[in-house]
Amino acid sequence: MSDRLGTALVIVSAVGFGTLGILGKLAADEGLSIPTVLFFRFLLATALVWTGLAVRGRLRRFSGRTLLVGLGLGALGYAAMSGLYFWGLSFLTAGLVGILLYTYPVIVVVLSALFLDERITRRTGVALVLALAGVALITGGDPAGADPRGIVVVLAAAVVYASYITASRVALDAVSADLLTAHVLPAAACAYLVYGSATGTLSVPSSGSQWLIVAAIAVLATALPIFTFFAGLGRIGASRASIVSTIEPVVTLLLGAVILAEPVTPVTVLGGASVLAGVLLVQAE
C-alpha cells in the first residue's frame, strides 16, 4: 500500500513540475517578465515550503559554510537554470523545452565521471548515446520549427542543472534535500530581486489574471511538487522515484498540445522517446 501511495505522490509531483512550461508560456502571454515571474515564484514558494517544514517540525536554518554553500547554489545554480528554462520558452514549445531539459540526468552521470571519479559503464554509454541521438533528431528534424537558439539555451539550462545537482552532492552530502531546497528557494528569489531591480525588469503583477498565473507557478508547479516528491521519496526510495519522475516531460508535451495547441510531430515523439529511454537506462542502473 505504501508503495502505491509513494508512487502516486511522485506522479503528482511530476505532473506539477510538468505544468511549469505551460504556465510559463501563459505568463509571457500576460506580459509578465521573467524576473517578475521567478521572483514571485521563489518568494511565495519559500513561504509555503518553510511553513510546511515548520508544521512537520523539520525546519532548521543552516549556518556557517553550509549556509553559504546552500545560498550560493540557489543564487547561482538554481536561479540560472530557471532563467534559462524560461528564456528557452520564448523560442520553443513547452513540450520541446521539457524534453530537452530532461537530458540533465544523463549529464549528471557524465559530470560525476569527470569530477567525482565515478565509473561510466556500458549501460551509461548507451544511455548517453540515446539521449544525444534524441536531441540530434529533434534538432535535425526541426519539428514544428524548433529554433536552434532555444535548443542551445535549454541544453545550457540542463548543463547548469546537472552541475547544480553534482555540486550539491559534493558540497552538502550530509544535508537533507528538503532542507537544502528551503535555502535554495529564498536565495534564488533574492537573485531575481537584485537582477530585476538592476535591469528595470521587475514589476508587481497588476491584474487578477497575472496574480493567478504567478500563484499557480508558485503553488502548483513549485511548492506542491516539492512536498509530494519528498513524501513519495521517503516511501519508494530515490531510484524508483527518479524513474517515475520521467513522466514529467511527457506531461508537459501533452499539456502543451491540449492547452496551448502546440504541435506534436512524429519527430518530436521519436526524439523525446530516445531521450527518455536514455534517462530511464541511467536511472535503472
C-alpha positions in Angstrom: 0.0 0.0 0.0 2.8 2.4 0.9 4.5 1.7 -2.4 1.3 2.6 -4.3 0.9 5.8 -2.3 4.6 6.6 -2.7 4.4 6.1 -6.5 1.2 8.2 -6.6 2.8 11.1 -4.7 5.8 11.1 -7.1 3.4 11.1 -10.1 1.6 14.1 -8.6 5.0 15.8 -8.2 5.9 15.1 -11.9 2.6 16.4 -13.1 3.0 19.5 -11.0 6.5 20.2 -12.3 5.3 19.3 -15.8 2.9 22.3 -15.7 5.7 24.8 -15.3 6.4 25.2 -19.1 2.7 25.7 -19.8 2.3 28.3 -17.0 5.5 30.0 -18.2 4.0 30.4 -21.7 0.8 31.8 -20.2 2.8 34.2 -18.0 4.6 35.5 -21.1 1.3 36.0 -22.9 0.1 38.1 -19.9 3.2 40.3 -20.3 5.0 39.2 -17.2 8.8 39.5 -17.4 11.0 36.5 -16.5 12.5 38.2 -13.4 9.0 39.1 -12.2 7.7 35.6 -12.6 10.7 33.9 -11.0 11.0 36.4 -8.1 7.4 35.9 -7.0 7.6 32.2 -7.8 10.5 31.7 -5.4 9.2 34.2 -2.8 5.8 32.5 -2.5 7.2 29.0 -2.7 9.7 29.9 0.1 6.9 30.9 2.4 5.0 27.7 1.6 7.9 25.3 2.0 9.2 26.9 5.2 5.6 26.8 6.6 5.3 23.1 5.6 8.6 22.2 7.2 7.8 24.1 10.4 4.4 22.3 10.7 6.3 18.9 10.4 8.9 20.0 12.9 11.7 19.8 10.3 12.5 23.4 9.8 16.2 24.1 10.5 18.3 27.0 9.5 21.8 26.4 8.0 24.7 28.2 9.4 28.4 28.9 8.6 29.8 27.2 5.5 26.6 25.1 4.9 24.6 28.3 4.8 26.9 30.0 2.3 27.1 26.9 0.1 23.3 26.5 0.1 22.6 30.1 -0.7 25.3 30.0 -3.4 23.7 27.0 -5.0 20.3 28.8 -5.1 21.5 32.3 -6.2 23.9 31.0 -8.9 22.8 27.5 -9.8 19.1 27.1 -9.5 18.4 30.7 -10.3 20.4 30.5 -13.5 18.8 27.2 -14.6 15.3 28.6 -14.1 16.1 31.8 -16.0 17.5 29.8 -18.9 14.4 27.5 -18.8 12.0 30.4 -19.1 14.1 32.1 -21.7 14.0 28.8 -23.7 10.2 29.0 -23.7 10.4 32.1 -25.8 12.0 30.1 -28.6 10.5 26.6 -28.3 7.2 24.9 -27.5 6.8 24.0 -23.8 6.9 20.3 -24.8 10.3 20.6 -26.5 11.7 22.6 -23.6 10.5 19.8 -21.2 12.1 17.1 -23.3 15.4 18.9 -23.8 15.8 19.9 -20.1 15.3 16.3 -19.2 18.7 15.4 -20.6 20.1 16.6 -17.3 20.2 13.1 -15.5 22.5 11.8 -18.3 24.7 15.0 -18.0 24.9 14.3 -14.2 26.4 10.9 -14.9 29.0 12.5 -17.2 29.9 15.2 -14.7 30.1 12.6 -12.0 32.5 10.6 -14.1 34.6 13.7 -14.8 34.8 15.2 -11.4 33.8 12.5 -8.9 35.7 9.6 -10.4 32.5 7.6 -10.9 32.7 4.8 -13.5 30.9 5.1 -16.8 29.5 1.6 -17.5 28.4 0.2 -20.8 24.8 0.9 -19.9 25.7 4.5 -19.1 27.4 4.8 -22.5 24.3 3.5 -24.3 22.1 5.9 -22.3 24.3 8.8 -23.3 24.1 7.9 -27.0 20.3 7.5 -26.8 19.9 10.9 -25.1 22.2 12.7 -27.6 20.5 10.9 -30.5 17.2 12.2 -29.3 18.5 15.7 -29.1 20.1 15.4 -32.6 16.8 14.0 -34.0 14.8 16.9 -32.6 17.4 19.4 -33.8 18.0 17.9 -37.3 14.3 17.2 -37.9 13.4 20.8 -37.0 10.0 19.7 -35.6 7.4 22.5 -35.5 10.1 25.0 -36.4 12.4 24.3 -33.4 14.6 27.4 -33.1 18.3 26.4 -32.7 18.8 29.3 -30.3 16.2 27.8 -28.0 17.8 24.3 -28.2 21.1 25.8 -27.1 19.5 27.8 -24.3 17.6 24.8 -22.9 20.6 22.5 -23.2 22.6 25.1 -21.3 19.9 25.0 -18.6 20.2 21.2 -18.4 24.0 21.6 -18.0 23.6 24.2 -15.3 21.0 22.0 -13.5 23.2 18.9 -13.7 26.2 21.0 -12.4 23.9 22.2 -9.5 23.0 18.6 -8.6 26.6 17.4 -8.8 27.9 20.4 -6.7 25.1 19.7 -4.2 26.3 16.1 -3.8 29.9 17.2 -3.3 29.4 20.2 -1.0 26.4 19.2 1.1 26.4 15.4 1.0 25.1 15.2 4.6 22.3 17.7 4.2 18.8 16.5 3.6 17.3 17.5 0.2 14.2 19.2 1.6 16.2 21.5 3.9 18.6 22.3 1.0 15.6 23.3 -1.1 14.3 25.5 1.7 17.5 27.5 1.5 17.9 27.4 -2.3 14.4 29.0 -2.9 15.0 32.3 -1.0 18.5 32.6 -2.4 17.0 32.3 -6.0 14.3 34.9 -5.1 17.0 37.3 -3.9 18.9 36.8 -7.1 15.9 37.8 -9.2 15.1 40.7 -6.9 18.6 42.1 -7.4 18.7 41.3 -11.2 15.2 42.5 -11.9 15.7 45.8 -9.9 19.1 46.5 -11.6 17.7 45.9 -15.1 14.3 47.6 -14.6 12.5 44.4 -15.5 11.0 43.6 -12.1 7.4 44.7 -11.5 4.4 43.7 -9.4 1.6 41.8 -11.1 -1.1 44.3 -11.9 -4.2 42.2 -12.7 -6.0 39.2 -11.3 -5.0 37.0 -14.1 -1.3 37.8 -13.7 -1.5 37.1 -9.9 -3.4 33.8 -10.7 -0.6 32.6 -13.0 2.1 33.6 -10.6 0.3 31.9 -7.7 -0.2 28.8 -9.9 3.5 28.7 -10.7 4.5 29.0 -7.1 2.0 26.5 -5.7 1.1 24.0 -8.5 4.5 24.0 -10.3 6.8 24.5 -7.3 5.7 24.0 -3.7 3.2 21.2 -4.2 5.5 19.0 -6.3 8.4 19.6 -3.9 6.3 18.4 -1.0 4.8 15.4 -2.8 8.2 14.4 -4.3 9.9 14.2 -0.9 6.9 12.5 0.6 7.0 9.9 -2.1 10.8 9.6 -2.0 10.6 8.5 1.7 8.2 5.7 0.7 9.7 4.3 -2.5 13.4 5.4 -2.4 15.5 7.5 -4.7 15.9 5.1 -7.6 12.2 4.3 -8.1 11.2 8.0 -7.5 13.6 9.1 -10.2 12.2 6.6 -12.7 8.6 7.5 -12.0 9.6 11.2 -12.4 10.5 10.7 -16.1 6.8 11.2 -16.9 7.3 14.9 -16.3 8.4 15.9 -19.9 5.6 13.7 -21.2 3.1 15.6 -19.1 4.5 18.9 -20.4 4.3 17.7 -24.0 0.6 16.5 -23.6 -0.5 19.6 -21.8 1.2 21.8 -24.4 -0.8 20.1 -27.1 -4.1 20.2 -25.2 -3.9 23.7 -23.6 -1.6 25.6 -25.9 -2.4 23.7 -29.2 1.3 23.0 -29.6 2.0 20.6 -32.5 3.3 17.1 -31.6 5.1 15.7 -34.6 6.4 12.2 -35.1 9.9 13.6 -34.9 9.2 15.2 -31.6 7.7 11.9 -30.2 10.6 9.8 -31.5 13.3 12.2 -30.3 11.6 12.6 -26.9 11.3 8.8 -26.6 15.0 8.4 -27.3 15.9 11.0 -24.6 13.6 9.4 -22.1 15.0 5.9 -22.9 18.5 7.2 -22.1 17.3 8.7 -18.9 15.5 5.5 -17.8 18.6 3.5 -18.6 20.7 5.6 -16.4 18.1 5.8 -13.6 17.6 2.0 -13.6 21.3 1.2 -13.2 
